[in-house]
Amino acid sequence: MSRQMRLGLFLLGTGSHISGWRMPGAVDSFEDIGQITAICQEAERGLFDLIFMGDNLNADPKAHPSYCSRLEPLTMLSAVSMVTKHIGLGATSSTTYGDPWTLARAFASLDHISGGRAAWNSVTTSAPQAAANFGKVHPDHARRYEMSAEFIAVVNALWTAWEEGATPKDPETGQYFDAAKIHAIDHDGEFFKVKGPVNITRPPQGRPLILQAGGSEPGQELAAKHADVVFTVTQDRDEAIAFYDGLKARLPKNGRGADSMVVLPGVMPVVGRTEAEAREKLSRLMSFVDDDTALGMLSERFNTDMSGYDLDGPIPDLGENDAYHAFAAAMLSKARRENMRLRDLYALVAAARGHWVLCGSAEQVADTLQDWFESGAADGFNIMPGWFMEGFTDFIDLVVPILQDRGLYKNAYAEGTLRDKLGLPA
């Protein structure tokens, strides 16, 4: 079989557009489990490979609605696992404000509950506002990645601390556990001290998938060592190709092949049966954006107060960004390339929090995704509907069949765990 693209769903209940919840009939909550499970079942109908749920650790009413009020990711996906069968379940959890033992146990539990569909989106927590919720000082960018590298290594050790066959459960001898196959890890590092093991057997996948989205130099190095799936922020195909090639070129020194990692750029598709119909939908979405809301999100995403700048003036020199390195780089590159005003930039951020917006007829959207995929810019895409359900169902009903007809997308799920389905090594 020829290479086929992978599709993930970036799940925000109120949609990726900051005002998606204002569309007629749209989902307006990220706390309604009935609506959330319906979205996830729709993703499975569309044969999506995985659901990806981002997260943050502070509540800011000026931020995106689904980041200020939302269900906790692992709790939510445990519920989703009960009403889905095939789709992968990716939850975000922080390496800066968490501990490896608890995280390893929680994701091993989700993997058991779901029958081998768990994925951990490992993040360093870029927002400094989170620190106050944990009584800590927010570490700088380099320190966060040093912590993360050790954290991930400990989690992997904990997941493999139970060997296969560690629970013989022999009624004749009365032996339930084989202690020789259950190991302490005795980790004593700079940031963490963990005896181990966790009190749960080896996950069905051996180890749940590790997802990662850091685009900075330390982020790419960490991804090349550990990540199975990498989400990227990009606006330009040639930049995406360069990032893809550069990231995959880092794999051999870590003993990994190119097929051991899947790279998925984020994209918000706005799809119509005609281009005019799609443009009208996007125009409706953007009509809901007001200056205060968009500037608040822009300030949050760049970790800089933008309220004092002239919206119709040039984009200011924002200097080094210690919060969202990849995001800032992608946005500022596009702004320079297209000679944007600050107003243009904040509209772009409001539309999809800085991700690529792809608007057009189903054929146009499919053509563009195919071009990126076949040009080596991506292994697939992290789809970020602007609103639910229509904004998502449009993609499933109009674009997915075109990709299938072209042999670019599967017609049925493969058997096995999420790792098996994606063809990733253990």
Secondary structure, DSSP 8 states (H G I E B T S, - for coil): -----EEEEE--TT-SSTTGGGSTT----SS-HHHHHHHHHHHHHTT-SEEEE---SS--TTS-HHHHS---HHHHHHHHHTS-SS-EEEEEEESSSS-HHHHHHHHHHHHHHHTS-EEEEEE----GGGGGGTT-----HHHHHHHHHHHHHHHHHHHTSB-TT----BTTTTB---GGGB----EE-SS-EE----SS---TTSS-EEEE---SHHHHHHHHHH-SEEEE--S-HHHHHHHHHHHHHTSGGGT--GGG-EEEEEEEEEEESSHHHHHHHHHHHHHT--HHHHHHHHHHHHTS--TTS-TTSB-------SS-HHHHHHHHHHHHHTT-BHHHHHHHHHHHTTSEEEEEEHHHHHHHHHHHHHTTS-SEEEE--SSSSHHHHHIIIIIHHHHHHTTSS-SS--SS-HHHHTT---
